[in-house]
């Protein structure tokens, strides 16, 4: 294997292993017995706040995936997609897609609470896990996009024509 693809194997393999480990660790969906006498207004407001955060993450992740796909297609002919760039771009797309998956999965769990009028169970392990995993994958996707931007910036600086020591008239 070519040396320049080593980073692809390391980063890509790490993302795959982390993704599979998070998927295999998902707690069982068990709400338990609900107490319908508990006032639900406080819990509903908490759910609305958390839902707005997840919705923002879903919207941003979907937009960033679209941006990543556009970069893969290559809207700008001068951008060279090196193995590093492809690795970090693909990794960020995969992480952002998983953020969307876990965010939607969290919303499905909240819908289950709403259907069963069981708002006090918003802190159930399976919901907390889905929420935190969505957040983790979102942040990892953002970090990988940041690394990609730095990599492309360094590539551009390296490709810039060298100017002479003097000034041009």
C-alpha positions as CSV (number, residue, x, y, z in Angstrom):
1,X,0.0,0.0,0.0
2,X,1.2,3.5,-0.8
3,X,2.5,5.5,2.2
4,X,0.2,8.5,1.5
5,X,-2.9,6.3,2.1
6,X,-1.7,5.3,5.6
7,X,-3.5,8.2,7.2
8,X,-6.7,7.2,5.4
9,X,-6.5,3.7,6.9
10,X,-5.8,5.0,10.4
11,X,-8.4,7.8,10.5
12,X,-11.0,5.7,8.5
13,X,-10.4,2.6,10.6
14,X,-10.7,4.7,13.8
15,X,-14.0,6.2,12.7
16,X,-15.4,2.8,11.8
17,X,-14.3,1.2,15.1
18,X,-15.7,4.1,17.1
19,X,-19.0,4.0,15.1
20,X,-19.4,0.3,15.6
21,X,-18.5,0.5,19.3
22,X,-21.1,3.2,19.9
23,X,-23.8,1.3,18.0
24,X,-23.1,-1.9,20.0
25,X,-23.2,0.0,23.3
26,X,-26.8,1.3,22.8
27,X,-28.8,0.7,26.0
28,X,-32.0,-1.2,25.8
29,X,-35.1,0.9,25.3
30,X,-36.8,0.6,28.6
31,X,-38.9,3.3,30.1
32,X,-40.3,1.5,33.1
33,X,-43.5,2.4,34.9
34,X,-44.8,5.9,34.3
35,X,-46.4,8.1,36.9
36,X,-49.2,10.0,35.2
37,X,-49.7,12.2,38.3
38,X,-46.4,13.9,37.8
39,X,-46.8,17.5,36.5
40,X,-45.5,17.4,32.9
41,X,-44.9,21.1,32.2
42,X,-41.4,21.1,33.5
43,X,-40.4,18.0,31.5
44,X,-42.1,19.2,28.4
45,X,-40.1,22.5,28.5
46,X,-36.9,20.5,29.0
47,X,-37.7,18.2,26.0
48,X,-38.5,21.3,23.9
49,X,-35.1,22.8,24.7
50,X,-33.2,19.6,24.0
51,X,-35.2,19.1,20.9
52,X,-34.3,22.5,19.6
53,X,-30.6,21.7,20.1
54,X,-31.0,18.4,18.3
55,X,-32.9,20.1,15.5
56,X,-30.1,22.7,15.0
57,X,-27.6,19.9,14.9
58,X,-29.6,18.0,12.3
59,X,-30.0,21.1,10.1
60,X,-26.3,22.0,10.3
61,X,-25.2,18.4,9.8
62,X,-27.4,18.0,6.7
63,X,-26.0,21.3,5.3
64,X,-22.4,20.3,6.0
65,X,-22.9,16.9,4.4
66,X,-24.2,18.7,1.3
67,X,-21.2,21.0,1.3
68,X,-18.9,18.0,1.7
69,X,-20.6,16.2,-1.2
70,X,-20.1,19.4,-3.3
71,X,-16.4,19.4,-2.4
72,X,-16.1,15.7,-3.4
73,X,-17.7,16.4,-6.8
74,X,-15.3,19.3,-7.2
75,X,-17.0,22.6,-7.9
76,X,-13.6,24.3,-8.1
77,X,-11.2,22.8,-10.6
78,X,-8.1,24.0,-8.8
79,X,-8.8,22.1,-5.6
80,X,-6.6,19.0,-5.5
81,X,-8.2,16.2,-3.4
82,X,-5.2,14.5,-1.8
83,X,-5.7,11.3,0.2
84,X,-5.6,13.4,3.4
85,X,-8.4,15.7,2.1
86,X,-10.5,12.8,1.0
87,X,-10.0,11.1,4.3
88,X,-11.0,14.0,6.5
89,X,-13.9,15.0,4.2
90,X,-15.3,11.5,4.0
91,X,-14.8,11.1,7.8
92,X,-16.7,14.3,8.5
93,X,-19.5,13.3,6.3
94,X,-19.8,9.9,8.0
95,X,-19.7,11.5,11.5
96,X,-22.3,14.1,10.5
97,X,-24.6,11.4,9.0
98,X,-24.3,9.5,12.3
99,X,-25.2,12.6,14.2
100,X,-28.3,12.8,12.2
101,X,-29.1,9.1,12.8
102,X,-28.8,9.4,16.5
103,X,-30.6,12.7,16.6
104,X,-33.6,11.2,14.8
105,X,-33.4,8.1,17.0
106,X,-33.5,10.4,20.0
107,X,-36.6,12.2,18.6
108,X,-38.3,8.8,18.1
109,X,-37.6,8.0,21.8
110,X,-39.1,11.4,22.8
111,X,-42.1,10.7,20.7
112,X,-42.5,7.4,22.6
113,X,-42.5,9.4,25.9
114,X,-45.1,11.8,24.5
115,X,-47.3,9.0,23.3
116,X,-47.2,7.3,26.7
117,X,-47.4,10.6,28.7
118,X,-44.3,9.6,30.4
119,X,-42.3,12.9,30.5
120,X,-40.5,12.2,33.7
121,X,-38.5,9.5,32.0
122,X,-36.6,12.0,29.8
123,X,-33.5,11.0,31.7
124,X,-33.8,7.3,30.7
125,X,-30.4,5.8,29.8
126,X,-31.3,5.0,26.2
127,X,-32.4,8.6,25.5
128,X,-29.4,10.1,27.2
129,X,-27.1,7.8,25.2
130,X,-28.7,8.8,21.9
131,X,-28.5,12.5,22.7
132,X,-24.9,12.4,23.8
133,X,-23.9,10.2,20.9
134,X,-25.5,12.6,18.4
135,X,-23.6,15.5,20.0
136,X,-20.3,13.5,20.0
137,X,-20.6,12.6,16.3
138,X,-21.6,16.2,15.4
139,X,-18.6,17.6,17.2
140,X,-16.2,15.0,15.7
141,X,-17.6,15.9,12.2
142,X,-16.9,19.6,12.9
143,X,-13.4,18.8,14.1
144,X,-12.7,16.8,10.9
145,X,-14.0,19.6,8.7
146,X,-11.7,22.0,10.6
147,X,-8.7,19.7,9.9
148,X,-9.8,19.6,6.3
149,X,-9.9,23.4,6.1
150,X,-6.4,23.7,7.6
151,X,-5.1,21.0,5.3
152,X,-6.5,22.8,2.2
153,X,-5.2,26.1,3.4
154,X,-1.7,24.7,3.9
155,X,-2.0,23.1,0.4
156,X,-2.9,26.5,-1.1
157,X,-0.1,28.2,0.7
158,X,2.3,25.6,-0.7
159,X,1.0,26.1,-4.2
160,X,1.2,29.9,-4.1
161,X,3.7,31.3,-6.6
162,X,6.9,32.5,-4.9
163,X,7.4,36.2,-5.3
164,X,10.8,38.0,-5.5
165,X,12.1,39.9,-2.6
166,X,11.3,43.3,-4.1
167,X,8.2,45.2,-4.7
168,X,6.4,45.3,-8.0
169,X,5.6,48.5,-9.8
